[in-house]
Amino acid sequence: MIDWSGLFQIIAIDILLGGDNAVVIALACRDLPEEKKKKAMIWGMAGAVGIRVLLLFFALALLKLPYLKMIAALFLFWIGINLLGGEGREGQAETRDGLFSAVRTIVLADAVMSIDNVIGVAGAAKDSMLLIIIGISVSIPVILWGSRFILKVMDRFPFVILLGAGLIGWVAGEMFASDAALPAKLHALSTAVAAASAVLTALIGKWRQSRRKETPREFAKDYGGDSS
């Protein structure tokens, strides 16, 4: 007999906490050709779901493990900067490396960002793997649809890319401040830490993006741009 209440809770948790994941998918795929965007989304989510299910077996231990969230937050912070600044390799989006890079980013970022998600799902599932499988199966199409929508918004309003990177930085800051190794008093500062992390992610990512745009021009100037 299916516990419909538990199933609803799992779907709600996956969808509500999956907004950040949809942003990551959109950012990671935004420079790929249209046909490769779909492949990257599907393969990335498939890998992310596999890791999520694996993490569910260790969900309770993850809650008590000190420094795990700190390490994950720093890693997520770096992902947010790179997603905004790009990989720095012109034309890579047209190659197979670009597709694999996007898939890798989606899987790694989802694994890092899904710690709280996994813990919430584990509590709602009450040891029922069937509920977990059904809940994830229902939420995946919603997250994929959300990422497609965000991609269209990014194409029309490029400033949303900056907001997306800031959102990833915010999640990283909240995760860092909520680590079990930190005193309870510092947990109360999670909003301030999250805000600072969001601003830093956006600023550093934007700076790296501008530096990479300048580099080709400097190269052409120094190495034969005018050597006719």
KOLGURO-539300 format. One record per residue: residue in three letters; x, y, z of N, C-alpha, C in turn; residue number from 1. Coordinates in steps of 0.001 Angstrom, whole numbers. Layout:
BEGIN
R  resn      n.x      n.y      n.z     ca.x     ca.y     ca.z      c.x      c.y      c.z  resi
R   ALA        X        Y        Z        X        Y        Z        X        Y        Z   NUM
...
END
This chain:
BEGIN
R  resn      n.x      n.y      n.z     ca.x     ca.y     ca.z      c.x      c.y      c.z  resi
R   MET      851    -1198        0        0        0        0      888     1250        0     1
R   ILE      624     2183     -925     1435     3387    -1033     1014     4418       13     2
R   ASP     1979     4976      690     1723     6054     1638     1640     7360      843     3
R   TRP      412     7752      491      235     8916     -383      723    10201      268     4
R   SER      578    10294     1556     1057    11482     2263     2584    11597     2154     5
R   GLY     3262    10466     2371     4720    10457     2254     5170    10749      835     6
R   LEU     4439    10183     -143     4779    10400    -1545     4638    11883    -1906     7
R   PHE     3558    12507    -1445     3354    13932    -1716     4486    14758    -1104     8
R   GLN     4893    14394      101     5983    15121      760     7282    15009      -38     9
R   ILE     7576    13805     -536     8806    13586    -1306     8801    14418    -2586    10
R   ILE     7663    14389    -3315     7553    15164    -4560     7702    16650    -4270    11
R   ALA     7055    17109    -3199     7129    18531    -2837     8563    18937    -2498    12
R   ILE     9263    18096    -1734    10648    18383    -1361    11528    18440    -2612    13
R   ASP    11372    17461    -3495    12188    17411    -4713    11958    18634    -5596    14
R   ILE    10698    19059    -5714    10383    20188    -6583    10819    21512    -5950    15
R   LEU    10489    21700    -4673    10817    22957    -3997    12332    23161    -3884    16
R   LEU    13058    22094    -3555    14509    22198    -3428    15208    21984    -4771    17
R   GLY    14426    21635    -5795    15023    21389    -7110    15169    22643    -7947    18
R   GLY    14681    23775    -7450    14821    25022    -8196    16277    25374    -8430    19
R   ASP    17100    25194    -7396    18532    25473    -7534    19157    24568    -8582    20
R   ASN    18734    23307    -8598    19282    22352    -9566    18903    22741   -10991    21
R   ALA    17690    23259   -11163    17257    23700   -12486    18124    24853   -12978    22
R   VAL    18514    25738   -12058    19390    26856   -12423    20750    26348   -12869    23
R   VAL    21297    25371   -12124    22597    24800   -12482    22537    24164   -13874    24
R   ILE    21481    23399   -14128    21330    22742   -15443    21300    23793   -16548    25
R   ALA    20512    24857   -16327    20398    25904   -17342    21737    26595   -17586    26
R   LEU    22458    26920   -16516    23751    27590   -16658    24769    26695   -17355    27
R   ALA    24783    25419   -16983    25767    24495   -17547    25535    24242   -19031    28
R   CYS    24283    24349   -19477    23942    23997   -20862    23768    25200   -21771    29
R   ARG    23860    26405   -21239    23446    27575   -22018    24286    27803   -23273    30
R   ASP    25548    27362   -23300    26410    27608   -24461    26437    26448   -25451    31
R   LEU    25705    25386   -25154    25700    24229   -26050    24727    24443   -27215    32
R   PRO    24990    23800   -28356    24014    23825   -29453    22701    23213   -28990    33
R   GLU    21598    23576   -29631    20271    23175   -29174    20124    21670   -29009    34
R   GLU    20622    20885   -30001    20449    19430   -29916    21254    18821   -28767    35
R   LYS    22382    19466   -28410    23199    18939   -27318    22681    19366   -25948    36
R   LYS    21899    20443   -25909    21307    20868   -24640    20424    19767   -24077    37
R   LYS    19593    19173   -24949    18682    18115   -24494    19451    16909   -23985    38
R   LYS    20514    16516   -24715    21322    15369   -24286    21986    15639   -22941    39
R   ALA    22551    16839   -22795    23233    17186   -21546    22267    17164   -20371    40
R   MET    21052    17680   -20585    20053    17694   -19512    19652    16277   -19101    41
R   ILE    19388    15437   -20094    18932    14071   -19808    20037    13252   -19150    42
R   TRP    21249    13293   -19726    22360    12521   -19161    22761    13060   -17791    43
R   GLY    22762    14396   -17682    23126    14999   -16403    22155    14619   -15302    44
R   MET    20849    14687   -15593    19855    14332   -14584    19896    12842   -14261    45
R   ALA    20175    12008   -15276    20267    10563   -15032    21393    10268   -14049    46
R   GLY    22558    10883   -14278    23683    10688   -13355    23392    11253   -11984    47
R   ALA    22729    12421   -11953    22404    13055   -10678    21441    12204    -9860    48
R   VAL    20454    11606   -10527    19486    10752    -9819    20186     9530    -9238    49
R   GLY    21105     8933   -10009    21848     7774    -9508    22620     8099    -8247    50
R   ILE    23299     9243    -8247    24060     9658    -7067    23125     9974    -5907    51
R   ARG    21972    10583    -6226    21008    10925    -5175    20507     9675    -4451    52
R   VAL    20163     8650    -5228    19691     7394    -4636    20787     6785    -3775    53
R   LEU    22035     6851    -4251    23159     6320    -3479    23328     7081    -2175    54
R   LEU    23179     8405    -2244    23330     9225    -1038    22244     8939       -8    55
R   LEU    21065     8493     -469    19969     8209      463    20340     7138     1478    56
R   PHE    21209     6218     1084    21615     5159     2006    22475     5712     3147    57
R   PHE    23053     6902     2934    23935     7478     3950    23375     8778     4517    58
R   ALA    22069     9024     4291    21474    10312     4629    21628    10679     6105    59
R   LEU    21328     9752     6999    21390    10067     8424    22813    10346     8873    60
R   ALA    23767     9603     8326    25171     9823     8671    25649    11177     8149    61
R   LEU    25130    11592     7004    25529    12864     6415    25155    14039     7314    62
R   LEU    24034    13892     8024    23582    14968     8913    24594    15265    10008    63
R   LYS    25247    14220    10530    26109    14366    11699    27582    14526    11341    64
R   LEU    27925    14369    10083    29327    14389     9688    29835    15824     9658    65
R   PRO    30789    16175    10565    31301    17558    10583    32168    17858     9366    66
R   TYR    32156    19108     8984    32982    19651     7894    32519    19220     6496    67
R   LEU    31588    18269     6404    31137    17836     5079    30466    18976     4323    68
R   LYS    29563    19687     4996    28858    20789     4342    29809    21929     3995    69
R   MET    30814    22138     4841    31798    23186     4547    32533    22881     3242    70
R   ILE    33004    21642     3132    33733    21232     1928    32826    21306      705    71
R   ALA    31601    20806      867    30644    20834     -240    30324    22273     -643    72
R   ALA    30208    23165      355    29883    24566       75    30993    25250     -723    73
R   LEU    32236    24999     -351    33363    25590    -1073    33402    25092    -2513    74
R   PHE    33118    23806    -2673    33103    23222    -4016    31981    23844    -4846    75
R   LEU    30810    24016    -4228    29667    24607    -4919    29938    26077    -5259    76
R   PHE    30607    26777    -4365    30998    28169    -4593    31856    28280    -5856    77
R   TRP    32798    27354    -5992    33686    27347    -7163    32894    27003    -8438    78
R   ILE    31951    26097    -8337    31114    25748    -9491    30320    26977    -9952    79
R   GLY    29756    27720    -9002    28995    28922    -9339    29843    29943   -10075    80
R   ILE    31080    30131    -9639    31994    31072   -10305    32292    30599   -11723    81
R   ASN    32575    29315   -11873    32910    28780   -13195    31728    28811   -14155    82
R   LEU    30528    28580   -13637    29344    28612   -14494    29098    30009   -15046    83
R   LEU    29425    31019   -14261    29261    32391   -14738    30407    32796   -15651    84
R   GLY    31638    32438   -15243    32809    32860   -15994    33076    32041   -17224    85
R   GLY    32495    30841   -17308    32742    29974   -18461    34014    29194   -18270    86
R   GLU    34264    28271   -19167    35426    27403   -19060    36665    28018   -19693    87
R   GLY    36475    29106   -20443    37622    29788   -20992    38184    29159   -22245    88
R   ARG    37472    28259   -22887    37971    27628   -24105    37004    27916   -25234    89
R   GLU    37442    28755   -26148    36560    29158   -27241    36147    27958   -28078    90
R   GLY    34852    27914   -28385    34364    26865   -29277    34182    25522   -28626    91
R   GLN    34446    25408   -27316    34343    24094   -26690    32909    23583   -26703    92
R   ALA    31935    24512   -26685    30531    24102   -26658    30154    23312   -27897    93
R   GLU    30922    23449   -28971    30602    22739   -30202    31157    21323   -30215    94
R   THR    31988    20971   -29239    32663    19672   -29245    32014    18711   -28266    95
R   ARG    32434    17456   -28352    31953    16450   -27400    32413    16801   -25999    96
R   ASP    33606    17436   -25878    34098    17835   -24564    33127    18806   -23903    97
R   GLY    32523    19693   -24712    31568    20635   -24161    30352    19936   -23586    98
R   LEU    29880    18916   -24271    28731    18146   -23793    29076    17417   -22502    99
R   PHE    30215    16731   -22486    30620    15989   -21290    30903    16925   -20125   100
R   SER    31447    18099   -20427    31717    19073   -19377    30419    19529   -18724   101
R   ALA    29392    19774   -19543    28093    20192   -19006    27473    19090   -18158   102
R   VAL    27533    17847   -18654    26984    16709   -17902    27715    16561   -16578   103
R   ARG    29047    16652   -16621    29846    16521   -15400    29486    17593   -14382   104
R   THR    29331    18834   -14854    28976    19930   -13956    27611    19710   -13317   105
R   ILE    26639    19267   -14119    25291    19007   -13589    25327    17941   -12508   106
R   VAL    26029    16836   -12777    26080    15717   -11828    26777    16135   -10534   107
R   LEU    27946    16783   -10659    28709    17165    -9466    27963    18209    -8637   108
R   ALA    27419    19217    -9314    26696    20263    -8586    25454    19702    -7906   109
R   ASP    24723    18831    -8602    23526    18238    -8018    23880    17405    -6795   110
R   ALA    24994    16661    -6881    25417    15835    -5741    25707    16708    -4525   111
R   VAL    26371    17843    -4764    26708    18750    -3666    25468    19426    -3106   112
R   MET    24593    19892    -4006    23423    20656    -3573    22307    19792    -3010   113
R   SER    22392    18481    -3211    21289    17603    -2837    21390    17027    -1426   114
R   ILE    22385    17474     -672    22551    16919      684    21301    17158     1517   115
R   ASP    20853    18421     1581    19640    18729     2354    18422    18046     1743   116
R   ASN    18366    18022      415    17262    17379     -296    17171    15906       83   117
R   VAL    18298    15236       28    18348    13801      324    17916    13512     1752   118
R   ILE    18368    14348     2668    18011    14158     4084    16502    14318     4274   119
R   GLY    15918    15341     3609    14480    15565     3704    13680    14422     3108   120
R   VAL    14121    13932     1957    13437    12817     1296    13511    11559     2145   121
R   ALA    14676    11308     2735    14845    10117     3572    13885    10129     4755   122
R   GLY    13681    11315     5330    12756    11415     6456    11318    11205     6030   123
R   ALA    10946    11742     4873     9568    11610     4396     9260    10200     3916   124
R   ALA    10282     9491     3409    10072     8161     2826     9830     7083     3872   125
R   LYS    10332     7292     5070    10158     6313     6153    10596     4913     5705   126
R   ASP    11823     4847     5162    12451     3575     4754    11774     2902     3560   127
R   SER    10920     3610     2835    10258     3015     1678    10975     3427      393   128
R   MET    11736     2512     -214    12443     2805    -1453    11458     3035    -2601   129
R   LEU    10281     2383    -2538     9271     2564    -3568     8820     4023    -3635   130
R   LEU     8577     4624    -2469     8174     6027    -2435     9267     6924    -3014   131
R   ILE    10507     6600    -2680    11633     7400    -3172    11698     7356    -4697   132
R   ILE    11580     6152    -5253    11671     5981    -6707    10532     6707    -7419   133
R   ILE     9286     6542    -6894     8136     7210    -7522     8274     8725    -7406   134
R   GLY     8664     9197    -6221     8799    10638    -5993     9822    11275    -6911   135
R   ILE    10987    10651    -7036    12042    11183    -7910    11596    11138    -9368   136
R   SER    10930    10049    -9747    10468     9901   -11137     9496    11005   -11528   137
R   VAL     8650    11427   -10573     7679    12489   -10853     8350    13859   -10893   138
R   SER     9334    14070   -10027     9942    15396    -9903    10944    15696   -11017   139
R   ILE    11569    14666   -11597    12590    14886   -12635    12035    15673   -13825   140
R   PRO    10884    15268   -14410    10357    16042   -15544    10086    17499   -15187   141
R   VAL     9663    17746   -13944     9378    19117   -13517    10668    19938   -13489   142
R   ILE    11750    19349   -12954    13036    20050   -12890    13578    20306   -14292   143
R   LEU    13448    19300   -15176    13927    19456   -16551    13135    20552   -17277   144
R   TRP    11819    20557   -17077    11001    21600   -17690    11401    22968   -17153   145
R   GLY    11657    23019   -15845    12081    24281   -15232    13391    24785   -15808   146
R   SER    14331    23874   -16046    15623    24279   -16596    15476    24784   -18028   147
R   ARG    14574    24161   -18808    14327    24628   -20182    13732    26044   -20159   148
R   PHE    12825    26270   -19225    12214    27589   -19104    13265    28635   -18724   149
R   ILE    14130    28285   -17755    15176    29213   -17311    16143    29523   -18451   150
R   LEU    16447    28511   -19277    17322    28729   -20434    16743    29778   -21379   151
R   LYS    15446    29690   -21631    14798    30654   -22531    14843    32058   -21934   152
R   VAL    14643    32135   -20613    14707    33442   -19944    16116    34015   -20028   153
R   MET    17144    33144   -19842    18535    33595   -19924    18885    34110   -21313   154
R   ASP    18362    33444   -22341    18624    33884   -23714    18034    35270   -23973   155
R   ARG    16887    35526   -23357    16210    36813   -23592    16708    37901   -22655   156
R   PHE    17025    37511   -21413    17490    38484   -20416    18815    37983   -19821   157
R   PRO    19960    38321   -20431    21263    37798   -19999    21609    38076   -18527   158
R   PHE    21040    39150   -17945    21363    39456   -16551    20902    38352   -15596   159
R   VAL    19956    37510   -16066    19473    36396   -15234    20605    35403   -14966   160
R   ILE    21577    35322   -15880    22722    34435   -15681    23472    34841   -14414   161
R   LEU    23637    36151   -14237    24308    36671   -13039    23512    36334   -11785   162
R   LEU    22185    36464   -11864    21327    36128   -10726    21416    34639   -10404   163
R   GLY    21494    33803   -11457    21598    32360   -11249    22879    31978   -10535   164
R   ALA    23985    32594   -10953    25262    32331   -10283    25209    32796    -8825   165
R   GLY    24555    33958    -8607    24396    34447    -7238    23567    33503    -6385   166
R   LEU    22536    32887    -6992    21704    31925    -6267    22525    30713    -5829   167
R   ILE    23383    30231    -6715    24239    29096    -6366    25177    29490    -5217   168
R   GLY    25708    30712    -5283    26544    31207    -4190    25775    31295    -2879   169
R   TRP    24506    31694    -2965    23649    31782    -1762    23497    30394    -1130   170
R   VAL    23202    29402    -1946    23057    28029    -1442    24358    27567     -790   171
R   ALA    25493    27885    -1404    26791    27504     -855    27009    28145      515   172
R   GLY    26647    29436      632    26815    30130     1909    25945    29548     3004   173
R   GLU    24694    29255     2677    23791    28634     3662    24312    27273     4100   174
R   MET    24801    26506     3134    25317    25182     3439    26541    25272     4360   175
R   PHE    27426    26214     4065    28639    26395     4872    28276    26752     6313   176
R   ALA    27359    27698     6486    27008    28185     7821    26239    27162     8648   177
R   SER    25645    26159     8000    24842    25169     8733    25618    23895     9049   178
R   ASP    26931    23900     8813    27736    22704     9070    27702    22330    10554   179
R   ALA    27686    21030    10809    27578    20529    12181    28785    20889    13031   180
R   ALA    29917    21207    12405    31128    21520    13161    31107    22931    13734   181
R   LEU    30229    23794    13240    30175    25178    13691    29273    25328    14914   182
R   PRO    29577    26288    15791    28723    26537    16962    27323    26959    16535   183
R   ALA    26356    26675    17386    24959    26994    17074    24758    28491    16842   184
R   LYS    25550    29330    17519    25406    30780    17360    25693    31213    15923   185
R   LEU    26645    30538    15287    26999    30897    13916    25921    30480    12925   186
R   HIS    25136    29462    13287    24057    29034    12399    23037    30154    12199   187
R   ALA    22902    31019    13221    21953    32126    13133    22395    33174    12104   188
R   LEU    23668    33130    11725    24200    34081    10745    24158    33536     9321   189
R   SER    23430    32446     9132    23436    31789     7826    22965    32707     6701   190
R   THR    21975    33572     6996    21469    34475     5961    22539    35472     5526   191
R   ALA    23280    36021     6509    24346    36971     6194    25462    36300     5408   192
R   VAL    25821    35084     5817    26868    34348     5114    26422    34016     3691   193
R   ALA    25149    33617     3550    24612    33290     2230    24624    34514     1309   194
R   ALA    24235    35678     1857    24218    36906     1059    25628    37283      612   195
R   ALA    26586    37189     1536    27980    37509     1197    28516    36559      136   196
R   SER    28188    35288      280    28639    34281     -689    28025    34530    -2064   197
R   ALA    26752    34915    -2096    26081    35204    -3376    26750    36367    -4092   198
R   VAL    27045    37439    -3346    27693    38615    -3939    29097    38261    -4432   199
R   LEU    29858    37523    -3622    31216    37133    -4012    31214    36264    -5262   200
R   THR    30289    35313    -5307    30191    34440    -6486    29950    35251    -7747   201
R   ALA    29000    36185    -7670    28672    37010    -8827    29840    37911    -9226   202
R   LEU    30485    38540    -8240    31574    39474    -8530    32794    38757    -9120   203
R   ILE    33205    37648    -8472    34383    36922    -8954    34104    36299   -10317   204
R   GLY    32919    35719   -10471    32556    35121   -11751    32528    36161   -12862   205
R   LYS    31980    37341   -12569    31920    38415   -13564    33323    38902   -13911   206
R   TRP    34187    39017   -12901    35569    39449   -13136    36313    38455   -14022   207
R   ARG    36156    37160   -13728    36814    36139   -14547    36271    36134   -15967   208
R   GLN    34976    36395   -16089    34355    36454   -17409    34949    37606   -18231   209
R   SER    35117    38771   -17593    35682    39926   -18303    37144    39693   -18651   210
R   ARG    37876    39023   -17773    39281    38722   -18045    39409    37808   -19254   211
R   ARG    38528    36829   -19378    38602    35894   -20500    38211    36553   -21812   212
R   LYS    37362    37566   -21734    37006    38293   -22953    38158    39174   -23423   213
R   GLU    38940    39677   -22476    40060    40548   -22814    41250    39772   -23362   214
R   THR    41444    38532   -22883    42628    37753   -23240    42809    37562   -24741   215
R   PRO    41773    37170   -25516    41964    37007   -26963    42408    38296   -27645   216
R   ARG    41864    39450   -27201    42237    40713   -27804    43689    41052   -27510   217
R   GLU    44128    40786   -26268    45503    41052   -25902    46450    40153   -26682   218
R   PHE    46047    38911   -26877    46871    37955   -27617    47045    38420   -29062   219
R   ALA    45939    38833   -29682    45998    39280   -31072    46867    40518   -31213   220
R   LYS    46809    41390   -30214    47595    42615   -30260    49083    42330   -30132   221
R   ASP    49436    41378   -29245    50841    41093   -28970    51482    40138   -29953   222
R   TYR    50650    39312   -30639    51235    38239   -31459    50712    38289   -32903   223
R   GLY    50926    39406   -33539    50719    39404   -34982    49405    39931   -35464   224
R   GLY    48603    40542   -34575    47328    41084   -35038    47513    42149   -36103   225
R   ASP    48674    42864   -36048    48909    43940   -37008    50090    43663   -37916   226
R   SER    50497    42400   -38005    51710    42062   -38749    51414    41749   -40190   227
R   SER    50947    42718   -40942    50656    42503   -42348    51846    42954   -43192   228
END
